[in-house]
Amino acid sequence: MKEALIFSQRVAQLSKALWKVIENDIQRWIKPFNLNINEYHILWISYYLNGSSISEIAELGVMHVSTAFNFSKKLEERGLLQFLKREDDKRNTYTQLTDKGKEIIISLLESYQREDNDLVSASLPLRNLYGKFPELLELKAIIRNINGEKFMDTHEQIFQHLEKDFIEEKVK
């Protein structure tokens, strides 16, 4: 009991501290594009999955379905996202980035500055010591147990796609 309580409280405090840094890093990065964090996640997921349902966006963006839908509607109003029905699935609504939405994602990637990212700066000593950023294997295992195999598989698919498409010279 004591060990479980201490573990859960330690993870809660550490994740809250880490999220605050990540949230500030993301907000600083996306501010010039007039996006909030939910909109950023929706664009990111839609881009790398090349269209996705609102429920997939909610699951992968770790947000409520109504949040995913409402912010997707705002992105649609700005001409960054469009809603579609698929011929093979008329029940679900799917999102697809417009050309303008794709341009925003590409511009975001091109504007990334690692020196403006506090999380990366704090992780550089580990990268310098071990030759790579931390892989977070234990954290991934916990999240896999909470959110399931599909969540983690899709998460990995998105980042494999990013690695394949990433051009280091353009995004420094």
C-alpha positions in Angstrom: 0.0 0.0 0.0 2.7 2.5 1.0 4.9 1.7 -1.9 1.9 2.0 -4.4 0.9 5.3 -2.8 4.4 6.8 -3.0 4.8 5.6 -6.6 1.5 7.1 -7.8 2.2 10.4 -6.0 5.8 10.5 -7.3 4.6 9.9 -10.9 1.8 12.5 -10.5 4.2 15.2 -9.3 6.9 14.4 -11.8 4.5 14.2 -14.7 2.9 17.5 -13.7 6.3 19.2 -13.6 7.3 17.6 -16.9 4.0 18.6 -18.6 4.4 22.2 -17.5 7.8 22.4 -19.3 6.4 20.6 -22.4 3.3 22.8 -22.5 5.4 26.0 -22.3 7.8 24.7 -25.0 4.9 23.8 -27.3 3.0 27.0 -26.7 6.1 29.1 -27.5 6.7 27.1 -30.7 3.1 27.3 -32.0 2.2 30.8 -30.9 3.3 32.4 -34.2 0.9 30.1 -36.0 -2.1 31.2 -33.9 -2.7 27.6 -32.7 -3.5 26.2 -29.2 -2.2 22.9 -28.0 -5.4 21.0 -28.9 -5.4 22.4 -32.4 -1.7 21.6 -32.8 -2.3 18.0 -31.8 -5.3 17.6 -34.1 -3.3 19.0 -37.1 -0.3 16.8 -36.2 -2.4 13.6 -35.9 -4.3 14.3 -39.1 -1.1 15.0 -41.0 0.7 11.9 -39.9 -2.2 9.5 -40.1 -3.3 11.1 -43.4 -6.8 11.6 -42.2 -8.3 10.2 -39.1 -11.7 9.9 -37.3 -12.6 12.2 -34.5 -12.5 9.3 -32.1 -8.9 8.4 -33.3 -7.9 12.1 -32.8 -9.4 12.1 -29.3 -7.7 8.8 -28.4 -4.2 9.7 -29.7 -4.5 13.4 -28.6 -5.6 12.2 -25.2 -8.6 14.4 -25.2 -12.4 14.0 -24.9 -14.2 13.4 -28.2 -16.2 16.6 -27.8 -12.9 18.5 -27.4 -11.5 16.9 -30.5 -14.7 17.7 -32.5 -15.0 21.3 -31.3 -11.4 22.2 -32.0 -11.5 20.4 -35.3 -14.5 22.5 -36.3 -12.5 25.6 -35.4 -9.7 24.4 -37.7 -12.2 23.7 -40.4 -13.5 27.3 -40.1 -9.9 28.5 -40.6 -9.5 26.4 -43.7 -6.9 24.1 -42.2 -9.0 20.9 -41.9 -12.0 19.4 -43.7 -14.5 16.8 -42.6 -15.2 13.8 -44.9 -17.3 10.7 -45.0 -15.7 7.6 -46.4 -17.5 5.5 -49.0 -16.8 2.4 -46.9 -17.8 4.0 -43.6 -20.6 6.5 -43.6 -21.1 6.4 -39.8 -17.9 8.1 -38.8 -16.6 11.6 -39.7 -13.0 11.7 -40.8 -10.7 14.7 -41.0 -8.2 15.6 -43.6 -5.8 18.4 -43.7 -6.3 21.0 -46.5 -3.2 22.2 -48.4 -3.2 25.2 -46.0 -3.2 22.8 -43.0 -0.3 20.8 -44.5 1.6 24.1 -45.0 1.2 25.0 -41.4 2.6 21.6 -40.2 5.6 21.9 -42.6 6.2 25.5 -41.5 6.0 24.4 -37.8 8.6 21.7 -38.4 10.8 24.2 -40.3 10.5 26.8 -37.5 11.6 24.4 -34.8 14.5 25.7 -32.8 16.0 23.2 -30.3 17.6 26.0 -28.3 14.0 27.3 -27.6 13.0 23.9 -26.1 13.6 23.6 -22.4 12.9 19.9 -22.4 15.5 19.3 -25.1 18.0 21.6 -23.3 17.5 19.7 -20.0 18.0 16.4 -21.9 21.2 17.3 -23.7 23.5 16.2 -20.9 22.0 12.7 -21.2 22.3 12.8 -25.0 25.9 13.9 -24.8 26.7 11.2 -22.2 24.9 8.3 -24.0 24.9 9.5 -27.6 21.1 9.6 -27.8 18.1 11.1 -26.1 16.4 8.9 -23.4 14.1 6.2 -24.9 11.6 6.2 -22.0 11.1 2.5 -22.2 9.5 2.1 -18.7 7.2 5.1 -19.4 6.2 3.6 -22.7 5.5 0.3 -21.0 3.2 2.0 -18.4 1.4 3.9 -21.1 1.0 0.7 -23.2 -0.7 -0.9 -20.1 -3.0 2.0 -19.6 -3.9 3.0 -23.2 -3.4 -0.3 -25.0 -1.3 -1.8 -27.8 -3.1 0.1 -30.6 -2.4 3.4 -29.0 1.3 2.7 -28.7 1.5 1.1 -32.2 -0.1 4.2 -33.7 2.2 6.5 -31.6 5.2 4.6 -33.0 3.9 4.7 -36.5 3.5 8.5 -36.3 7.1 8.9 -35.1 8.5 6.5 -37.7 6.7 8.6 -40.4 8.2 11.7 -38.9 11.7 10.2 -38.9 11.3 9.2 -42.5 10.1 12.6 -43.6 12.4 14.7 -41.4 15.1 16.7 -43.2 17.6 17.7 -40.5 19.1 20.6 -42.6 15.7 22.3 -43.0 14.5 21.9 -39.4 17.4 23.0 -37.2 
